[in-house]
Amino acid sequence: MPEQIADRPAAALADSVLGPLWLDTSDRPAPRPALAGDVEADLLVVGGGFTGLWTAVRAVERDPGTRVVLIEADRIAEHATGRNGGFCEASLTHGEANGRSRWPEEYDDLHRLGIRNLDEIEQTIKRHGIDCGFTRGGVLAVATRPHEVEALEPGSEGLLDTAAVRRLVDSPTYLAGRYEADGCAVVDPARLAWGLAAVAERLGVVIAENTRLESLRGRGAHVEARTPAGTVRATNVALATNVFPGPLRRPRWSVVPVYDYVLATEPLTRDQLAAIRWDPAMGISDCGNQFHYYRITPDGRILWGGYDAIYHYGRSIRPEHEDRSETFETLARHFAETFPQLDGIRFTHRWAGVIDTSTRFCAFFGTAHGGRTAYATGFTGLGVGASRFAGDVMLDLLAGEPTERTRLEMVRKKSLPFPPEPVNWIGIQLTRWSMARADRTGRRNLWLRALDRFGLGFDS
Ligand SMILES: Cc1cc2nc3c(=O)[nH]c(=O)nc-3n(C[C@H](O)[C@H](O)[C@H](O)COP(=O)(O)OP(=O)(O)OC[C@H]3O[C@@H](n4cnc5c(N)ncnc54)[C@H](O)[C@@H]3O)c2cc1C
């Protein structure tokens, strides 16, 4: 009997390179020059991920002629935006269950706004011809443990039993599934980000890479942003810096950096793809607290991520955290159990990215400097689509006129901050331990039930 890949995850990973698949291409644009000298702007956007890029694009779409400068400390799409699974979901609330439980009165509006946001992302991509593999093929949620079938609401219409779900995608681990056709696309996120940057420039936005914001100060009718090479004097500032520590205290305390890990296989042959019967347009995730997400890339690989969500003491963010062999081997083993038909397949890429986890699992918003600065962060691993909505919210807040978006309780209400160390670290470890146990037993312990009661938690 051939040695099973499940027994030798290290071997399957042996030739993999440490680095995001999406950024490993000669099509990656050369970095734009850093800011040199002092400039004036109507709007300064800080951060060159999806949140910053959408904010810049929406600012000039909404009000052509606005002078927008975007600064990025590293390179466009260097962090979460160039490292994610590429699930572009309509949900603005990290899923329906989270949204309904927190904002039951307005959830239907949030759902409608989320679908509209996804439609408009699709229209923007089409209008500007951004070549990023955007395919709206829906998402399949699968249960792999008996107690997870409950999460798929077996009583309601549309549940796929074992045979039905395995006809869609053939894994011996699947017990049941539910397919949502409407609310999700898959995309090559780096190409989308590069495309948005090019669109922004065509519409007049100035982008400076390798330009770090060092400090921000309100100065009467302006905000002054210092960078190593010069000062930007802006009427308004939109902070889109994810979990990286920034100049404002509130967002700094309300997010923690959580590392999420991903693998990508070599491209599948036609026979391998046929053996698992998977329509490449459809993304998949399983239903555990520690869940996997996986999809087929435009060049026919399986991207396989999730499960472990690692927090380092003191909100530490360091490149060393990205290479965690035990997590990569766990992911490789789970992959082999899910698709034994693909025995022998090798992983070509392994990487990690840092997620802005908030206690409410979705973005929160705020302003500073008398309404001249706005921020959005806290997407908790579901910001590819929601970042565009967040950009519009920031622009609404900066404009100072109430809109349907800024009237939402979800937008007005702040996210509860995380406690200082060591309480934070202890709380997160206890939560992770409890969630792993709940995945095994199907029962939430006292700690998880207490967190549920206060609407708190930990997710990726
Ligand atoms: C491994 C992984 C998988 C994920 N999978 C999914 C998924 O499948 N679907 C989904 O919806 N979401 C997913 N996410 C989350 C998603 O990638 C993000 O929510 C989304 O990209 C929005 O990112 P952002 O622009 O807010 O942050 P980022 O992409 O991190 O961009 C913020 C930028 O700000 C810059 N910056 C920070 N500080 C400064 C400063 N002082 N000066 C200048 N620039 C600064 C940073 O360099 C960075 O480039 C995933 C995330 C990770 C890490």
The ligand as a Tripos MOL2 file, in Angstrom:
@<TRIPOS>MOLECULE
LIG
   53    58     1     0     0
SMALL
NO_CHARGES

@<TRIPOS>ATOM
      1 C1         -4.3770   34.5590    5.2340 C.3       1 LIG1
      2 C2         -5.5880   35.4250    5.0600 C.ar      1 LIG1
      3 C3         -6.7080   34.9150    4.4150 C.ar      1 LIG1
      4 C4         -7.8400   35.7190    4.2450 C.ar      1 LIG1
      5 N1         -8.8740   35.2470    3.4890 N.ar      1 LIG1
      6 C5         -9.9160   36.0530    3.2090 C.ar      1 LIG1
      7 C6        -10.9230   35.6410    2.2990 C.ar      1 LIG1
      8 O1        -10.8470   34.5870    1.6750 O.2       1 LIG1
      9 N2        -11.9910   36.4790    2.1230 N.ar      1 LIG1
     10 C7        -12.0830   37.6800    2.7510 C.ar      1 LIG1
     11 O2        -13.0700   38.3910    2.5690 O.2       1 LIG1
     12 N3        -11.0830   38.1330    3.5550 N.ar      1 LIG1
     13 C8        -10.0000   37.3640    3.7680 C.ar      1 LIG1
     14 N4         -8.9810   37.8430    4.5400 N.ar      1 LIG1
     15 C9         -9.0460   39.2410    5.0370 C.3       1 LIG1
     16 C10        -8.7900   40.2270    3.9080 C.3       1 LIG1
     17 O3         -7.6020   39.8900    3.2320 O.3       1 LIG1
     18 C11        -8.7130   41.6850    4.4260 C.3       1 LIG1
     19 O4         -9.7930   41.9340    5.2890 O.3       1 LIG1
     20 C12        -8.7960   42.6490    3.2470 C.3       1 LIG1
     21 O5         -7.7410   42.3820    2.3490 O.3       1 LIG1
     22 C13        -8.7980   44.1300    3.6440 C.3       1 LIG1
     23 O6         -7.5050   44.4820    3.9580 O.3       1 LIG1
     24 P1         -7.0460   45.9400    4.3940 P.3       1 LIG1
     25 O7         -6.8560   46.8130    3.2420 O.co2     1 LIG1
     26 O8         -7.9370   46.4290    5.4820 O.co2     1 LIG1
     27 O9         -5.6350   45.5460    5.0620 O.3       1 LIG1
     28 P2         -4.2190   45.2520    4.3900 P.3       1 LIG1
     29 O10        -4.3030   44.4840    3.1500 O.co2     1 LIG1
     30 O11        -3.3650   44.6890    5.5000 O.co2     1 LIG1
     31 O12        -3.7270   46.6910    4.0410 O.3       1 LIG1
     32 C14        -3.3540   47.6280    5.0290 C.3       1 LIG1
     33 C15        -2.1170   48.3120    4.5030 C.3       1 LIG1
     34 O13        -1.8020   49.4220    5.3390 O.3       1 LIG1
     35 C16        -0.4160   49.5710    5.3200 C.3       1 LIG1
     36 N5         -0.0020   50.3430    6.4910 N.ar      1 LIG1
     37 C17        -0.0850   50.0030    7.7890 C.ar      1 LIG1
     38 N6          0.4070   50.9720    8.5790 N.ar      1 LIG1
     39 C18         0.8040   51.9690    7.7430 C.ar      1 LIG1
     40 C19         1.3960   53.2380    7.9570 C.ar      1 LIG1
     41 N7          1.6870   53.6880    9.1850 N.pl3     1 LIG1
     42 N8          1.6730   53.9990    6.8780 N.ar      1 LIG1
     43 C20         1.3670   53.5720    5.6240 C.ar      1 LIG1
     44 N9          0.8100   52.3720    5.3660 N.ar      1 LIG1
     45 C21         0.5240   51.5720    6.4230 C.ar      1 LIG1
     46 C22         0.1120   48.1510    5.3700 C.3       1 LIG1
     47 O14         1.4500   48.0740    4.8990 O.3       1 LIG1
     48 C23        -0.8920   47.4130    4.4950 C.3       1 LIG1
     49 O15        -0.4400   47.2410    3.1700 O.3       1 LIG1
     50 C24        -7.8490   37.0550    4.7530 C.ar      1 LIG1
     51 C25        -6.7220   37.5540    5.4040 C.ar      1 LIG1
     52 C26        -5.6030   36.7570    5.5580 C.ar      1 LIG1
     53 C27        -4.3990   37.3350    6.2390 C.3       1 LIG1
@<TRIPOS>BOND
     1     1     2 1
     2     2     3 ar
     3     2    52 ar
     4     3     4 ar
     5     4     5 ar
     6     4    50 ar
     7     5     6 ar
     8     6     7 ar
     9     6    13 1
    10     7     8 2
    11     7     9 ar
    12     9    10 ar
    13    10    11 2
    14    10    12 ar
    15    12    13 ar
    16    13    14 ar
    17    14    15 1
    18    14    50 ar
    19    15    16 1
    20    16    17 1
    21    16    18 1
    22    18    19 1
    23    18    20 1
    24    20    21 1
    25    20    22 1
    26    22    23 1
    27    23    24 1
    28    24    25 2
    29    24    26 1
    30    24    27 1
    31    27    28 1
    32    28    29 2
    33    28    30 1
    34    28    31 1
    35    31    32 1
    36    32    33 1
    37    33    34 1
    38    33    48 1
    39    34    35 1
    40    35    36 1
    41    35    46 1
    42    36    37 ar
    43    36    45 ar
    44    37    38 ar
    45    38    39 ar
    46    39    40 ar
    47    39    45 ar
    48    40    41 1
    49    40    42 ar
    50    42    43 ar
    51    43    44 ar
    52    44    45 ar
    53    46    47 1
    54    46    48 1
    55    48    49 1
    56    50    51 ar
    57    51    52 ar
    58    52    53 1
@<TRIPOS>SUBSTRUCTURE
     1 LIG1         1 GROUP 0 **** ****
